[in-house]
Amino acid sequence: MTGRLVSVNVGVVTEAEWAGDASGRSGIDKRPVAGRVPVRATGVTGDFIAERAHHGGPDQAVYAYAREDADRWAAELGRAVPPGSFGENLSTFGVDVTGAVIGEEWAVGSALLQVTKPRTPCRTFAGFWGVPDLIKRFTERALPGAYLRVLRAGEVGVGDPVEVVSRPAHGVTVGEVFRALNREPELLPRLLDVPDLPEPVRDKARRRLVAGVGPA
């Protein structure tokens, strides 16, 4: 499968009451940048991340969202949803982001990226959009976008192909992980044996199964 990048986006410093970290700042407002952009193990060069306890790090170095899914949101809300509106670094076209298998590898520009987990909506996201029930809507739609780790540093830019070069056989997708954690607890056992799923996510699934509880 080969898609393409329609935008590379980096966060600017936003100060607001709804911002997530203790300083009242957020990097969720990501805006398109021109030219070739370096991508390292720590993320996209120039990207501002405020609340590092919950954002960034090797397993969340880069966030991708499908343009097709963004267009669905634009139609639902009746307003423009430009690239970067989801706080995504990479806006893609022709890539099944929700259907991406955990651990599959994407060749993008000269970088090699690996799908790790879905994004979880937060209060900051709802505040940025100005949609009070956005978390509920986001959970119901189950189109979360994908976090990526950087296996090989490189440079990316608008128009670069996004090629799926490797896909694990277990078949557990970004969408399935999201639904298991938020809507369909009967899927939780499938998460335990996915080696490329970050350990905190597997541990959360394990604890919920032991406790016999559903999404929280």
C-alpha positions, -999 to +999 in steps of 0.1 A: +000+000+000+013+034-009-002+068+000+013+102+003+020+131+026-003+161+021+012+181+049+039+181+075+029+200+107+047+212+138+033+227+169+034+263+180+032+274+216-004+281+225-014+296+259-050+290+269-072+281+299-078+247+283-041+239+277-030+207+292+002+213+312+006+232+345+019+263+327-012+266+306+007+259+274+000+234+247+016+223+214-017+209+199-019+237+174+002+222+146+007+241+114+020+231+080+057+238+072+074+239+038+105+220+026+122+189+039+117+184+077+140+163+098+125+135+118+144+120+147+138+095+175+124+123+196+100+135+169+097+161+142+122+189+143+106+222+154+076+206+170+066+220+204+055+196+230+044+210+264+030+181+285+057+155+280+042+132+307+015+123+282+028+134+248+060+127+229+086+100+238+099+072+216+065+055+213+047+087+204+074+105+185+052+113+155+014+114+151-004+107+118-040+114+108-057+106+075-070+134+054-100+113+045-110+110+081-104+147+086-128+154+057-155+133+075-151+155+105-153+186+084-186+174+069-200+165+104-191+198+119-198+220+089-165+238+091-130+236+076-106+211+093-072+221+078-041+199+082-027+199+117-062+203+133-059+170+151-024+179+165-010+156+138+025+159+125+018+140+093-014+145+073-018+115+049-038+106+019-044+071+006-032+055+039-056+034+060-044+048+093-072+033+114-066+000+097-029+001+102-015-030+120+004-023+152+041-027+144+037-022+106+065+000+091+061+030+069+088+043+046+082+081+044+108+102+026+142+089+039+127+080+073+113+046+085+084+048+110+066+021+129+029+022+140+026+019+178-008+028+191-039+050+186-043+085+200-065+090+231-086+122+230-082+147+259-096+179+274-070+199+256-082+186+223-118+195+230-108+230+242-087+236+211-116+227+188-142+245+210-164+214+209-174+205+244-185+169+236-156+162+213-141+134+235-175+116+233-177+121+195-141+111+190-146+079+209-178+071+190-163+077+156-132+055+165-110+073+139-081+080+163-050+084+140-018+066+148+013+073+168+046+063+153+081+055+166+111+064+145+131+034+134+153+053+111+158+091+112+154+110+080+136+138+063+100+141+051+081+166+030+048+172+012+042+148-016+064+121-002+051+085-007+040+067+024+047+031+017+038+002+040+069-019+037+063-044+065+031-057+083+030-081+112+008-112+109-011-107+141-035-083+124-044-062+154-050-027+141-049+008+155-087+010+154-091-024+172-068-012+200-088+020+203-121+002+205-108-023+230-097+004+254-127+027+249-158+008+236-154-029+232-137-045+262-142-080+248-113-071+224-089-066+253-074-101+253-062-095+217-039-067+229-018-089+253+002-107+226+010-078+203+048-073+208+051-039+192+023-024+213+038-002+240+040-020+274+019+006+292-010-001+268-007-039+273-005-034+310-037-013+310-054-041+291-041-067+315-052-047+346-087-043+331-090-079+324-079-089+359-104-064+374-131-076+351-140-040+341-145-023+308-133+010+294-123+038+318 
